[in-house]
Amino acid sequence: MTVDRSAPFEYIVGMSSKTVETRAHTTKDGRLNLSVDVELADADVAVVVTVTPVTGGSDVDENGWPEGFFYRVAGSMPELRRGSQGEFEERPPLE
């Protein structure tokens, strides 16, 4: 891919920068295929891609949380106590 550095870069009014974070898997030949939806059609945009290998211990569960997160966090602050909630007003029952 050749970049034309002679043309001045102009920011497109109406679209703010967008940061997209995702995880993906490379192909057997070491290629990463990305498809990113943006709010701007048929326009030149600047794109920055940072590829960081994922280490073995960083798996996530089906909800996107790191594996074992809640087991590691639950009870990790035993001195944390909920304060008194005070008295609540009596409300008429819902009909």
DSSP file (Angstrom, degrees, kcal/mol; ACC not computed):
  #  RESIDUE AA STRUCTURE BP1 BP2  ACC     N-H-->O    O-->H-N    N-H-->O    O-->H-N    TCO  KAPPA ALPHA  PHI   PSI    X-CA   Y-CA   Z-CA
    1    1 A M              0   0    0      0, 0.0     2,-0.4     0, 0.0     0, 0.0   0.000 360.0 360.0 360.0 131.5    0.0    0.0    0.0
    2    2 A T        -     0   0    0      2,-0.0     2,-0.5     0, 0.0     0, 0.0  -0.903 360.0-148.1-108.6 132.8    1.4    3.4   -1.0
    3    3 A V        -     0   0    0     -2,-0.4     2,-1.0     2,-0.0     3,-0.1  -0.870  12.6-135.4-102.2 128.9    0.4    6.5    1.0
    4    4 A D        +     0   0    0     -2,-0.5     3,-0.4     1,-0.2    -2,-0.0  -0.726  26.6 175.3 -83.6 102.6    0.2    9.8   -0.9
    5    5 A R        +     0   0    0     -2,-1.0    -1,-0.2     1,-0.2     4,-0.1   0.526  67.0  74.7 -86.0  -6.7    2.0   12.2    1.4
    6    6 A S  S    S+     0   0    0      2,-0.1    -1,-0.2    -3,-0.1    -2,-0.1   0.813  78.9  81.2 -77.2 -28.5    1.8   15.1   -1.0
    7    7 A A  S    S-     0   0    0     -3,-0.4     2,-0.1     1,-0.1     0, 0.0  -0.621  88.8-117.1 -79.3 132.5   -1.9   15.8   -0.4
    8    8 A P        -     0   0    0      0, 0.0     2,-0.4     0, 0.0    -2,-0.1  -0.419  27.8-118.5 -68.5 143.5   -2.6   17.8    2.7
    9    9 A F        -     0   0    0     -4,-0.1     2,-0.4    -2,-0.1    -4,-0.0  -0.696  31.4-169.7 -84.8 130.2   -4.6   16.0    5.4
   10   10 A E        -     0   0    0     -2,-0.4     2,-0.3     0, 0.0     0, 0.0  -0.970  19.9-127.6-121.7 135.3   -7.9   17.6    6.2
   11   11 A Y        -     0   0    0     -2,-0.4     2,-0.6     1,-0.1    34,-0.1  -0.587  26.1-123.4 -76.8 142.5  -10.2   16.7    9.1
   12   12 A I    >   -     0   0    0     -2,-0.3     3,-1.1     3,-0.1     2,-0.2  -0.775  24.1-130.6 -89.9 122.1  -13.7   15.9    8.1
   13   13 A V  T 3  S+     0   0    0     -2,-0.6     3,-0.1     1,-0.2    -1,-0.0  -0.486  87.0  35.1 -72.1 138.2  -16.2   18.1   10.0
   14   14 A G  T 3  S+     0   0    0     -2,-0.2     2,-0.5     1,-0.1    -1,-0.2   0.265  98.5  84.1 104.5 -11.3  -19.1   16.3   11.6
   15   15 A M    <   -     0   0    0     -3,-1.1    -3,-0.1    25,-0.0     2,-0.1  -0.977  61.3-155.6-126.9 120.7  -17.3   13.0   12.6
   16   16 A S        -     0   0    0     -2,-0.5    -3,-0.0     1,-0.1    -4,-0.0  -0.457  39.1 -81.1 -84.2 164.7  -15.4   12.8   15.8
   17   17 A S        -     0   0    0     -2,-0.1     2,-0.4     1,-0.0    -1,-0.1  -0.288  45.4-151.5 -62.4 151.9  -12.6   10.3   16.3
   18   18 A K        -     0   0    0     -3,-0.1     2,-0.5     2,-0.0    -1,-0.0  -0.994   5.9-156.5-132.4 127.3  -13.7    6.8   17.2
   19   19 A T        -     0   0    0     -2,-0.4     2,-0.5     2,-0.0    -2,-0.0  -0.910  11.8-170.8-104.5 128.0  -11.7    4.3   19.2
   20   20 A V        -     0   0    0     -2,-0.5     2,-0.4     2,-0.0    -2,-0.0  -0.976   3.0-171.3-121.4 124.3  -12.7    0.6   18.7
   21   21 A E        +     0   0    0     -2,-0.5     2,-0.3     2,-0.0    -2,-0.0  -0.953  21.3 145.4-114.0 135.0  -11.3   -2.2   20.9
   22   22 A T        -     0   0    0     -2,-0.4     2,-0.4     2,-0.0    -2,-0.0  -0.959  41.1-122.4-154.8 168.3  -11.9   -5.8   20.0
   23   23 A R        +     0   0    0     -2,-0.3     2,-0.3     2,-0.0    -2,-0.0  -0.943  34.3 169.4-116.0 144.6  -10.3   -9.2   20.1
   24   24 A A        -     0   0    0     -2,-0.4     2,-0.4    10,-0.0    10,-0.1  -0.919  29.2-122.4-146.7 170.1   -9.7  -11.2   17.0
   25   25 A H        -     0   0    0     -2,-0.3     8,-0.3     8,-0.1     2,-0.1  -0.967  25.9-129.8-120.9 134.6   -8.0  -14.4   15.8
   26   26 A T        -     0   0    0     -2,-0.4     6,-0.2     6,-0.1     2,-0.1  -0.392  24.9-109.3 -80.4 160.0   -5.4  -14.4   13.0
   27   27 A T    >   -     0   0    0      4,-2.9     3,-1.9    -2,-0.1    -1,-0.1  -0.270  37.7 -96.0 -78.6 172.8   -5.5  -16.7   10.1
   28   28 A K  T 3  S+     0   0    0      1,-0.3    -1,-0.1     2,-0.1    -2,-0.1   0.768 125.8  54.4 -63.0 -25.6   -3.0  -19.6    9.6
   29   29 A D  T 3  S-     0   0    0      2,-0.1    -1,-0.3     1,-0.0    -2,-0.0   0.285 124.2-101.4 -92.9  12.0   -0.8  -17.4    7.4
   30   30 A G  S <  S+     0   0    0     -3,-1.9     2,-0.4     1,-0.3    -2,-0.1   0.732  74.8 141.0  82.6  22.6   -0.6  -14.6   10.0
   31   31 A R        -     0   0    0     -6,-0.0    -4,-2.9     2,-0.0     2,-0.5  -0.812  38.7-154.6-102.8 140.0   -3.2  -12.3    8.5
   32   32 A L        -     0   0    0     -2,-0.4     2,-0.6    -6,-0.2    -6,-0.1  -0.963   8.7-158.0-112.5 119.7   -5.7  -10.3   10.6
   33   33 A N        -     0   0    0     -2,-0.5     2,-0.4    -8,-0.3    -8,-0.1  -0.871  14.0-175.5-101.0 121.8   -8.9   -9.4    8.8
   34   34 A L        -     0   0    0     -2,-0.6     2,-0.4   -10,-0.1    -2,-0.0  -0.912  15.9-175.6-119.0 144.4  -10.8   -6.4   10.3
   35   35 A S        -     0   0    0     -2,-0.4     2,-0.5     2,-0.0    -2,-0.0  -0.956  12.7-175.9-135.6 117.5  -14.1   -4.9    9.3
   36   36 A V        -     0   0    0     -2,-0.4     2,-0.4   -16,-0.0    -2,-0.0  -0.961  18.5-140.4-122.4 124.8  -15.1   -1.7   11.3
   37   37 A D        +     0   0    0     -2,-0.5     2,-0.3     2,-0.0    -2,-0.0  -0.683  26.7 177.8 -81.0 131.5  -18.4    0.2   10.9
   38   38 A V        -     0   0    0     -2,-0.4    -2,-0.0     2,-0.2     0, 0.0  -0.875  39.0-118.5-128.2 164.5  -18.0    4.0   11.0
   39   39 A E  S    S+     0   0    0     -2,-0.3     2,-0.5     2,-0.0    -2,-0.0   0.365  90.3  81.7 -84.4   7.2  -20.6    6.7   10.6
   40   40 A L        -     0   0    0      3,-0.1     2,-0.3   -25,-0.0     3,-0.3  -0.952  63.5-157.1-121.7 125.1  -19.0    8.1    7.5
   41   41 A A        +     0   0    0     -2,-0.5    -2,-0.0     1,-0.2     0, 0.0  -0.777  68.4   0.2-103.4 144.9  -19.6    6.7    4.0
   42   42 A D  S    S+     0   0    0     -2,-0.3     2,-0.3     1,-0.2    -1,-0.2   0.896  97.8 122.0  52.0  54.3  -17.3    7.0    0.9
   43   43 A A        -     0   0    0     -3,-0.3     2,-0.3   -31,-0.0    -1,-0.2  -0.981  65.9-109.2-143.2 152.8  -14.6    9.1    2.6
   44   44 A D        +     0   0    0     -2,-0.3     2,-0.3     2,-0.0   -32,-0.1  -0.670  42.0 178.9 -78.8 135.4  -10.9    9.0    3.3
   45   45 A V        -     0   0    0     -2,-0.3     2,-0.4   -34,-0.1   -34,-0.0  -0.957  30.2-117.6-136.0 155.0  -10.1    8.4    7.0
   46   46 A A        -     0   0    0     -2,-0.3     2,-0.4     2,-0.0    -2,-0.0  -0.791  32.7-166.9 -90.9 135.7   -6.9    7.9    9.0
   47   47 A V        -     0   0    0     -2,-0.4     2,-0.4     2,-0.0    -2,-0.0  -0.986  10.9-169.1-129.1 133.3   -6.6    4.5   10.7
   48   48 A V        -     0   0    0     -2,-0.4     2,-0.5     2,-0.0    -2,-0.0  -0.989   7.6-170.1-120.9 127.3   -4.2    3.4   13.5
   49   49 A V        -     0   0    0     -2,-0.4     2,-0.5     2,-0.0    -2,-0.0  -0.973   5.5-172.4-120.9 126.9   -3.9   -0.3   14.3
   50   50 A T        -     0   0    0     -2,-0.5     2,-0.6     2,-0.0    -2,-0.0  -0.980   9.3-159.1-115.7 123.2   -2.0   -1.6   17.4
   51   51 A V        +     0   0    0     -2,-0.5    -2,-0.0     2,-0.0     0, 0.0  -0.905  12.0 179.0-106.3 122.3   -1.7   -5.4   17.6
   52   52 A T        -     0   0    0     -2,-0.6    -2,-0.0     0, 0.0     2,-0.0  -0.981  28.2-124.9-123.4 119.8   -1.0   -6.8   21.0
   53   53 A P        -     0   0    0      0, 0.0     2,-0.5     0, 0.0    -2,-0.0  -0.351  24.8-127.1 -62.0 143.3   -0.6  -10.6   21.5
   54   54 A V        -     0   0    0      2,-0.0     2,-0.1     1,-0.0     5,-0.0  -0.810  20.8-133.6 -94.0 127.5   -3.0  -12.0   24.2
   55   55 A T    >   -     0   0    0     -2,-0.5     3,-1.5     1,-0.1    -1,-0.0  -0.361  26.3-104.0 -76.8 162.2   -1.2  -14.1   26.8
   56   56 A G  T 3  S+     0   0    0      1,-0.3     3,-0.4     2,-0.1    -1,-0.1   0.758 113.4  57.5 -58.7 -31.0   -2.7  -17.4   27.9
   57   57 A G  T 3  S+     0   0    0      1,-0.2    -1,-0.3     9,-0.0    10,-0.1   0.269  84.8  82.1 -89.2  13.6   -4.2  -16.2   31.2
   58   58 A S    <   +     0   0    0     -3,-1.5    -1,-0.2     8,-0.1    -2,-0.1  -0.010  55.4 143.0-110.2  31.8   -6.4  -13.5   29.8
   59   59 A D        -     0   0    0     -3,-0.4     8,-2.7     7,-0.1     2,-0.3  -0.370  37.0-146.4 -68.0 149.9   -9.4  -15.5   28.7
   60   60 A V  B     -A   66   0A   0      6,-0.3    -2,-0.0     1,-0.1    -1,-0.0  -0.840   9.6-121.2-116.5 155.4  -12.8  -13.9   29.2
   61   61 A D    >   -     0   0    0      4,-3.3     3,-1.8    -2,-0.3    -1,-0.1  -0.165  45.3 -82.9 -84.0-175.0  -16.2  -15.5   30.0
   62   62 A E  T 3  S+     0   0    0      1,-0.3    -1,-0.1     2,-0.1    -2,-0.0   0.661 130.2  52.3 -66.9 -15.0  -19.3  -15.3   27.9
   63   63 A N  T 3  S-     0   0    0      2,-0.2    -1,-0.3     3,-0.0    -3,-0.0   0.385 120.9-104.0 -99.5   2.0  -20.2  -11.9   29.4
   64   64 A G  S <  S+     0   0    0     -3,-1.8    -2,-0.1     1,-0.3     3,-0.0   0.482  78.6 130.9  91.5   2.9  -16.8  -10.4   28.6
   65   65 A W        -     0   0    0      1,-0.1    -4,-3.3    -5,-0.0    -1,-0.3  -0.651  68.9 -96.7 -87.3 146.0  -15.4  -10.6   32.2
   66   66 A P  B >   -A   60   0A   0      0, 0.0     3,-2.1     0, 0.0    -6,-0.3  -0.344  53.7 -91.3 -57.8 140.4  -11.9  -12.1   32.8
   67   67 A E  T 3  S+     0   0    0     -8,-2.7    -8,-0.1     1,-0.3    -7,-0.0  -0.291 110.9   8.4 -54.9 131.4  -12.2  -15.8   33.8
   68   68 A G  T 3> S+     0   0    0     -3,-0.1     4,-2.0     3,-0.0    -1,-0.3   0.538  86.9 134.5  76.5   7.6  -12.4  -16.1   37.6
   69   69 A F  H <> S+     0   0    0     -3,-2.1     4,-2.0     1,-0.2     5,-0.2   0.929  72.3  43.7 -56.2 -51.1  -12.7  -12.3   38.1
   70   70 A F  H  > S+     0   0    0     -4,-0.3     4,-2.6     1,-0.2    -1,-0.2   0.822 111.4  54.3 -69.6 -30.4  -15.6  -12.6   40.7
   71   71 A Y  H  4 S+     0   0    0      1,-0.2    -1,-0.2     2,-0.2    -2,-0.2   0.848 112.7  44.4 -69.6 -33.0  -13.9  -15.4   42.6
   72   72 A R  H  < S+     0   0    0     -4,-2.0    -2,-0.2    -3,-0.2    -1,-0.2   0.823 120.4  40.0 -77.4 -31.7  -10.8  -13.4   43.0
   73   73 A V  H >< S+     0   0    0     -4,-2.0     3,-2.5    -5,-0.2     4,-0.3   0.867  89.0  97.0 -87.5 -39.8  -12.6  -10.2   43.9
   74   74 A A  T 3< S+     0   0    0     -4,-2.6    -4,-0.0     1,-0.3     0, 0.0  -0.306 102.8   3.7 -57.7 124.1  -15.4  -11.5   46.2
   75   75 A G  T 3  S+     0   0    0      2,-0.1    -1,-0.3    -2,-0.1    -2,-0.1   0.515  92.2 122.0  80.5   5.5  -14.2  -11.2   49.8
   76   76 A S  S <  S+     0   0    0     -3,-2.5    -2,-0.1     1,-0.3     3,-0.1   0.618  76.0  45.6 -77.6 -10.2  -11.0   -9.4   48.9
   77   77 A M    >   +     0   0    0     -4,-0.3     3,-1.9     1,-0.1    -1,-0.3  -0.605  65.0 165.2-127.7  71.5  -12.0   -6.4   51.0
   78   78 A P  T 3  S+     0   0    0      0, 0.0    -1,-0.1     0, 0.0    -2,-0.1   0.759  73.5  61.4 -63.8 -23.9  -13.3   -7.9   54.3
   79   79 A E  T 3  S+     0   0    0     -3,-0.1     2,-0.5     2,-0.0    -3,-0.0   0.599  79.6 103.9 -77.7  -9.4  -13.1   -4.5   56.1
   80   80 A L    <   +     0   0    0     -3,-1.9     2,-0.4     2,-0.0    -3,-0.1  -0.626  50.5 175.0 -76.2 120.0  -15.6   -3.0   53.7
   81   81 A R        -     0   0    0     -2,-0.5     2,-0.4     0, 0.0    -2,-0.0  -0.965  32.4-118.8-128.1 143.9  -19.0   -2.7   55.5
   82   82 A R        -     0   0    0     -2,-0.4     3,-0.1     1,-0.1    -2,-0.0  -0.676  35.0-128.8 -80.3 130.2  -22.2   -1.2   54.4
   83   83 A G        -     0   0    0     -2,-0.4    -1,-0.1     1,-0.2     2,-0.0  -0.173  38.8 -70.2 -73.0 170.2  -23.3    1.6   56.6
   84   84 A S        -     0   0    0      1,-0.1    -1,-0.2     3,-0.0     3,-0.1  -0.335  34.1-152.6 -61.5 139.4  -26.7    2.0   58.2
   85   85 A Q        -     0   0    0      1,-0.3    -1,-0.1    -3,-0.1    -2,-0.0   0.450  34.2-140.0 -93.7  -2.4  -29.5    2.8   55.7
   86   86 A G        -     0   0    0      2,-0.0     2,-0.4     0, 0.0    -1,-0.3  -0.180  39.9 -39.2  75.2-171.1  -31.6    4.5   58.3
   87   87 A E        -     0   0    0     -3,-0.1     2,-0.3     1,-0.0    -3,-0.0  -0.735  56.1-143.1 -93.8 139.9  -35.4    4.3   58.7
   88   88 A F        -     0   0    0     -2,-0.4     2,-0.1     1,-0.1    -2,-0.0  -0.770  21.5-108.6-102.6 148.3  -37.6    4.2   55.6
   89   89 A E        -     0   0    0     -2,-0.3     2,-0.5     1,-0.1    -1,-0.1  -0.386  32.1-111.8 -70.7 149.6  -41.0    5.9   55.3
   90   90 A E        -     0   0    0     -2,-0.1    -1,-0.1     0, 0.0     0, 0.0  -0.716  36.9-162.6 -80.3 128.6  -44.1    3.7   55.2
   91   91 A R        -     0   0    0     -2,-0.5     3,-0.1    -3,-0.0    -3,-0.0  -0.853  24.4-103.7-112.7 149.7  -45.7    3.9   51.8
   92   92 A P        -     0   0    0      0, 0.0    -1,-0.0     0, 0.0     0, 0.0  -0.424  48.7 -99.3 -67.0 146.3  -49.2    3.0   50.9
   93   93 A P        -     0   0    0      0, 0.0     2,-0.2     0, 0.0     0, 0.0  -0.276  37.0-107.4 -65.2 151.0  -49.5   -0.3   49.1
   94   94 A L              0   0    0      1,-0.1    -3,-0.0    -3,-0.1     0, 0.0  -0.533 360.0 360.0 -75.0 144.3  -49.7   -0.4   45.3
   95   95 A E              0   0    0     -2,-0.2    -1,-0.1     0, 0.0     0, 0.0   0.420 360.0 360.0-105.7 360.0  -53.1   -1.3   43.9
